[in-house]
Amino acid sequence: MPLFRGYADFYESDPDDDDLEALLREVITAPESVAYLLVAADDEGKVVGFANAAWKWSSLRGSKIVLMDDLFVNPNVRGQGHADALIEATAEIARQGGAPVLMWYTAQDNHRAQAVYDRIGGRAGDYKEYELVL
């Protein structure tokens, strides 16, 4: 769970540890047709990154698509291809499920992630992301 806490810290978020663990357990146990969590491991088998993705309906696409809600690689091992591998694995599951696109968001100031996304052929859309706190 420290890796997931590191992700939350990176985005200056502070979810409750119990809530974070419950969410992860729910994603892990969800059918792949609903959501999936992929991990990247180093040569010793230690988890060093993850991608959290879920299917959603897109009326603008007329089909289900995959939203990669989270992508994170431990800062100590960045630049070793883990992010690329996680994105490709996430995209492959989306392809197999018939999704026309894989979507994701990143912070506007996360230039390192944007460099990865640009390099792999990702395109930034024209929409701003809004959030309504409930």
C-alpha positions in Angstrom: 0.0 0.0 0.0 2.9 2.5 0.3 3.0 2.9 -3.4 -0.7 4.0 -3.5 0.0 6.4 -0.6 2.9 7.8 -2.6 0.5 8.4 -5.5 -1.9 10.2 -3.2 1.0 12.3 -1.8 2.2 13.2 -5.3 -1.2 14.7 -6.0 -1.4 16.3 -2.5 -4.4 14.2 -1.6 -4.9 12.5 1.7 -7.5 9.7 1.5 -8.0 7.7 4.6 -5.8 4.6 4.6 -8.8 2.3 5.3 -10.8 3.9 2.5 -7.9 3.6 0.1 -7.4 0.0 1.0 -11.1 -0.7 0.6 -11.1 0.9 -2.8 -8.1 -1.1 -4.0 -9.7 -4.3 -2.8 -12.9 -3.5 -4.7 -11.0 -2.7 -7.9 -8.9 -5.9 -7.5 -11.9 -8.1 -7.1 -14.1 -6.4 -9.7 -14.7 -8.3 -13.0 -12.3 -7.1 -15.7 -15.3 -6.0 -17.6 -15.9 -3.3 -14.9 -12.5 -2.3 -13.7 -8.9 -3.5 -13.4 -5.7 -2.8 -11.6 -2.4 -3.6 -13.3 0.9 -3.5 -11.5 4.5 -3.2 -12.7 7.2 -5.1 -10.8 11.0 -4.8 -10.7 13.4 -7.7 -11.3 12.9 -8.8 -7.7 9.1 -8.9 -8.0 8.6 -5.7 -5.9 5.6 -3.7 -7.1 6.9 -0.4 -8.5 4.0 1.0 -10.4 0.3 0.6 -11.1 -2.5 1.6 -13.5 -6.1 1.7 -12.3 -8.7 1.6 -15.1 -12.4 1.3 -15.5 -14.9 0.9 -18.3 -17.4 3.7 -18.8 -20.1 4.5 -21.3 -19.2 7.3 -23.8 -22.2 8.8 -25.6 -19.9 10.8 -27.7 -18.2 7.6 -28.9 -21.3 5.5 -28.9 -19.5 2.7 -27.1 -17.8 1.8 -23.9 -14.3 3.1 -23.4 -11.7 2.7 -20.8 -10.7 5.5 -18.4 -7.2 5.0 -16.9 -7.9 6.9 -13.7 -4.5 6.4 -12.1 -1.0 5.7 -13.4 1.9 5.9 -11.1 5.5 4.7 -11.0 7.8 5.0 -8.0 10.0 8.0 -8.6 13.1 5.8 -7.9 12.5 3.7 -11.0 11.1 6.1 -13.5 12.6 6.1 -16.9 12.9 2.3 -17.0 9.8 1.7 -19.2 7.3 0.8 -16.5 4.9 3.5 -17.4 5.0 2.6 -21.1 4.4 -1.1 -20.2 1.4 -0.2 -17.9 -0.2 2.0 -20.5 0.3 -0.7 -23.2 -1.2 -3.4 -21.0 -4.1 -1.2 -20.1 -4.7 -0.4 -23.8 -4.5 -4.1 -24.7 -7.3 -5.0 -22.3 -9.3 -2.1 -23.7 -8.7 -3.3 -27.3 -9.7 -6.8 -26.4 -12.9 -5.5 -24.9 -13.7 -3.5 -28.1 -13.0 0.0 -26.7 -12.2 2.6 -29.4 -10.1 4.6 -27.1 -8.2 4.6 -23.8 -8.6 7.9 -22.0 -6.7 9.4 -19.0 -6.1 12.8 -17.3 -3.0 14.3 -15.7 -2.3 17.5 -13.9 -1.5 20.4 -16.1 1.9 20.9 -14.4 2.9 17.2 -14.6 5.3 17.7 -17.5 7.2 14.5 -17.0 4.0 12.4 -17.4 3.0 14.5 -20.4 6.3 13.8 -22.0 5.6 10.0 -21.7 2.1 10.4 -23.0 3.3 12.5 -26.0 6.0 10.0 -26.8 3.6 7.0 -26.8 1.2 8.8 -29.2 -1.3 10.1 -26.7 -3.2 13.3 -27.6 -4.5 15.9 -25.2 -8.1 16.8 -25.7 -9.8 20.1 -25.8 -11.8 19.7 -22.6 -11.2 20.9 -19.1 -11.9 18.5 -16.3 -14.4 19.7 -13.7 -15.3 18.2 -10.4 -18.2 18.8 -8.1 -17.4 18.0 -4.5 -20.4 16.2 -2.9 
